[in-house]
């Protein structure tokens, strides 16, 4: 835990003064430790949505929302996206440092040799309707892992935590790919140990038993980069869900399943699917003003999907890399003047000049361009969030491990401001 500074915050409540210690991080906002506030004042803090609340002391990922900066263990996301690759980023997030060649080789070997699922797990897929959303399948199958891998569910055992971490990173591409295959009625394709992580995922999605399928290396590189961009993101809603589930000492597979469920929401990881649907609904550049006005209309629930962010009040650095990747993949598939990309780029241009968006510091986020890239790769929109969940699993696991190993960790149990009825006596039915 970061040591308290000599500074403190003084709060006076009903004539009682309390000094609350302040802690400084390496970078970013300092924190006021309010843990003794209730005991000393009988008052809770009140922060729905946690806009001003730090839930933990973490050394994994840092976001500077004003600068539009994202660091994984101190390394800028754009450098990692350009110079690293996803499994190396997984190692960095899980263990805190870039691996040596030997460490990386060992980690890749361990992940590669855990990519298969217990064969009986295929039965879970067959219990779903064919048109089940892949995220519904992911929620179910990820949670079911704890029914098959009992030897890595004891969170007090370091070795089991390690095995569970590697299993989650290794098996999510298989789970996601098989959710896709099941939805299109094609046979499951097993992982191949001769392919790298991203190429293996794409091979499991797009190959069939009928003919040899070669993954385009540029496409695989783009997929790998997308995974890196989504790997972790501080204490976002799904990561906080994983931490809260983990604080009850639930097994890691159950915690990750909780994260998958939370990510599904269109305000969070489901925004990439919703964004592409929105861009298709807009259809042409001339309809953009109509949608901009709807996004600004408080009486209209419509929001520009892929825009805005709780933390970024500047451009999401991932969105910039994603936009470049979109152009690269569209060129690869021979789409030069993609109407969808034109609508997205014009929508971005107009929004960034509109006072409503400027005043609220609303910029494109990671989900704004990701759907365009994934669609160009051949994925249906229903798979976009499943790919986000697959990519984010390493971040969830790294944060979960940090929480489990934090000596200050206690079960998460927020309180409330109660505005309901005071105590009152029961009224018999015949007297109501
Ligand atoms: C992700 O947290 C993370 O790190 C998440 C994530 C990750 O990697 O884990 O980055 C991934 O979830 C990205 C966000 C994807 N979601 C979307 O793109 C959905 C559309 N965006 C919004 O729903 C919204 O911007 C949120 C949910 C992302 C953020 O919501 P906040 O921080 O609670 O902001 P808010 O709702 O309080 O909005 C502040 C103002 C409001 O207007 P006023 O009431 O002040 O007049 O901005 C407006 C909002 O109406 N606003 C938007 C808008 N987003 C915010 N108006 C139009 N379109 C939008 N997209």
Boltz pocket constraint, residues with backbone or C-beta under 6 A from the ligand:
constraints:
  - pocket:
      binder: B
      contacts: [[A, 49], [A, 230], [A, 232], [A, 233], [A, 235], [A, 236], [A, 237], [A, 266], [A, 267], [A, 268], [A, 269], [A, 271], [A, 295], [A, 296], [A, 302], [A, 303], [A, 304], [A, 305], [A, 306], [A, 307], [A, 308], [A, 309], [A, 310], [A, 311], [A, 360], [A, 362], [A, 365], [A, 366], [A, 367]]
      max_distance: 6.0
